[in-house]
Amino acid sequence: MNISFFISIFCLVFCLFFFFYVKWYIKRKVSASELLAEYRAEVYRLNAEINAVTDRDALLVEDRIKKLKEILEDTDKRVKVYVQELERSRTGEALYTSLGKGIRAALKTTRETNQPPAPELSTQMPKLTLVHQESALTPVTPPPSVHNEPKPPSKRQIRSQIEDLVKDGLAPSDIAGRLGISIAEVDLAMNLINGGKK
C-alpha cells in the first residue's frame, strides 16, 4: 500500500511539474518580447534577401546600361559617317550638275558659232534688165557657196608632212601640235616610215 501511495504521489508531482512547465513554455512563447524577437529575426532575414536581390538586379541594370551606351556610341559613329557620305554625294551631284550646265552652254555656243548666218530675204523685187544675145553667150560664174570648206588633207599628205618634219628634226609632240593630230598617230606614221625604209 505504501508503494501505490508513493507512485500516486510521484505521478501527481510529475503532473504538476509538467503542467507548470507547459504553462511557462506557452507563456514564454506567447509573450510580446518573444514574438517581437521572432518578428525582428524574420524582418532581418527578409531584408537580407531583398538586399541580395536588389544588388543582383542593380548589377544587371548596370551591365545593360553599359551595353546601351556602347550601342549608342556605335550608332552615333554610323550616323556621322552617313551624314558625311550624304554631304559628299550632295557635293558630287552639285559638281555634276554644274559640269553638265557648262557642257550644255559650251555645246550651245559652238553650235551657234558653227552655223552660218541665215541669208536675209529682200522684200524688194530685183530690177530686170534686157540682155543682148551676145552677152547671153558669156559664161556666168556661180557665186561662191558658203558651205564649201577646205578639204582636210589626205593620209598621204599627212604622212609626207610628218616625214618632212621628222627630217627637220622635230619631236613627235611638236609634229602633232603643228599638224593638229595626236602623238599616237605621229608615232604610227614614223613606225610606218621607218618600216618602209628597211
C-alpha positions in Angstrom: 0.0 0.0 0.0 2.9 2.3 0.6 4.2 1.6 -2.9 1.0 2.6 -4.6 0.8 5.6 -2.4 4.3 6.7 -3.4 3.6 6.0 -7.0 0.4 8.1 -6.9 2.2 11.0 -5.2 5.0 10.8 -7.7 2.6 10.9 -10.6 0.8 13.8 -9.0 4.0 15.7 -8.6 5.1 14.9 -12.1 1.8 16.1 -13.5 2.0 19.3 -11.5 5.6 19.9 -12.7 4.7 19.1 -16.3 1.6 21.4 -16.1 3.7 24.3 -14.7 6.4 23.7 -17.3 4.0 23.6 -20.2 2.3 26.8 -18.8 5.6 28.5 -18.5 6.7 27.4 -22.0 3.4 28.6 -23.6 3.6 31.9 -21.7 7.2 32.4 -22.9 6.3 31.6 -26.5 3.2 33.8 -26.5 4.9 36.7 -24.7 5.3 40.1 -26.5 9.0 40.2 -26.2 9.4 36.7 -27.7 7.1 37.5 -30.6 8.9 40.7 -31.1 12.2 38.9 -31.3 10.8 36.4 -33.8 9.4 39.2 -35.9 12.7 41.1 -35.8 14.6 38.0 -36.9 12.1 37.4 -39.8 12.3 41.0 -40.8 16.1 40.9 -40.8 16.1 37.8 -42.9 13.7 39.3 -45.4 15.8 42.5 -45.5 18.9 40.5 -46.2 17.2 38.6 -49.1 15.8 41.8 -50.5 19.2 43.5 -50.4 20.8 40.5 -52.2 18.1 40.5 -54.9 18.5 44.3 -55.2 22.2 44.1 -55.6 21.9 41.4 -58.2 19.3 43.5 -60.1 21.5 46.6 -59.8 24.4 44.7 -61.4 22.2 43.5 -64.2 20.9 47.1 -64.8 24.5 48.5 -64.8 25.5 45.9 -67.4 22.6 46.7 -69.6 23.3 50.4 -69.3 26.9 49.8 -70.4 25.7 47.8 -73.4 23.2 50.6 -74.3 26.0 53.2 -74.1 28.1 51.1 -76.4 25.3 50.7 -78.9 24.5 54.5 -78.7 28.2 55.3 -79.4 28.2 52.9 -82.3 25.1 54.4 -83.8 26.5 57.9 -83.3 29.6 56.9 -85.3 27.4 55.4 -88.0 25.2 58.5 -88.2 28.3 60.7 -88.5 29.6 58.5 -91.4 26.2 58.6 -93.0 26.0 62.4 -92.8 29.5 62.7 -94.3 28.6 60.4 -97.1 25.4 62.4 -97.8 27.4 65.6 -97.9 29.9 64.1 -100.3 27.1 62.8 -102.6 25.4 66.2 -102.5 28.6 68.0 -103.4 29.2 65.4 -106.1 25.7 65.9 -107.5 26.2 69.7 -107.5 29.5 69.3 -109.2 28.0 67.1 -111.9 25.1 69.4 -112.5 27.4 72.4 -112.8 29.6 70.5 -115.2 26.5 69.5 -117.2 25.4 73.1 -117.4 28.8 74.2 -118.5 29.0 71.5 -121.2 25.5 72.3 -122.4 26.4 76.0 -122.6 29.6 75.2 -124.4 27.7 73.0 -126.9 25.1 75.7 -127.5 27.8 78.3 -128.1 29.7 76.1 -130.5 26.6 75.2 -132.4 25.7 78.9 -132.7 29.2 79.9 -133.9 29.4 77.0 -136.4 26.1 77.8 -138.0 26.4 80.3 -140.8 24.2 83.4 -140.6 20.9 83.0 -142.4 20.7 84.9 -145.6 18.4 87.9 -145.4 15.5 87.8 -147.8 14.9 91.1 -149.5 11.3 92.0 -150.0 12.1 94.2 -153.0 11.8 92.8 -156.4 15.0 92.7 -158.4 15.3 95.0 -161.4 15.1 93.2 -164.7 17.3 94.4 -167.4 17.3 93.4 -171.0 20.3 91.4 -172.1 21.6 91.3 -175.7 22.0 87.9 -177.3 25.8 88.4 -177.5 26.1 88.8 -173.7 24.0 85.7 -173.2 26.7 83.6 -174.5 29.2 84.8 -171.9 29.8 82.2 -169.2 28.3 83.0 -165.8 30.4 82.1 -162.8 28.3 80.8 -159.9 28.6 82.6 -156.6 30.8 81.1 -154.1 28.9 78.8 -151.8 29.0 79.4 -148.1 29.2 75.6 -147.3 32.3 74.9 -149.4 35.0 74.4 -146.8 38.6 73.4 -147.5 39.0 69.6 -147.6 41.1 68.0 -144.9 44.5 66.7 -146.1 44.6 63.1 -147.1 46.6 60.4 -145.3 49.4 60.5 -147.9 49.7 64.3 -147.5 49.9 63.9 -143.7 52.5 61.2 -144.0 54.6 63.2 -146.3 54.3 66.2 -143.9 55.3 64.1 -141.0 58.3 62.7 -143.0 59.4 66.2 -143.8 59.1 67.4 -140.2 61.0 64.3 -139.0 63.8 65.1 -141.4 63.8 68.6 -139.9 64.5 67.0 -136.5 61.2 67.9 -134.7 59.9 65.8 -131.8 56.7 63.8 -132.1 54.9 66.2 -129.8 55.9 69.2 -131.8 54.8 67.5 -135.0 51.4 66.6 -133.5 50.9 70.1 -132.4 51.7 71.6 -135.8 49.6 69.2 -137.8 46.7 69.0 -135.3 46.8 65.2 -134.8 47.6 63.0 -131.8 51.1 61.8 -130.8 50.0 58.2 -131.3 49.2 59.0 -135.0 52.7 60.6 -135.3 54.3 57.6 -133.7 52.4 55.2 -136.0 53.4 57.2 -139.1 57.0 57.3 -138.0 57.0 53.5 -137.5 55.5 53.0 -141.0 58.1 55.3 -142.5 60.9 53.5 -140.7 59.5 50.1 -141.7 59.2 51.2 -145.3 62.8 52.3 -145.4 64.0 48.9 -144.0 
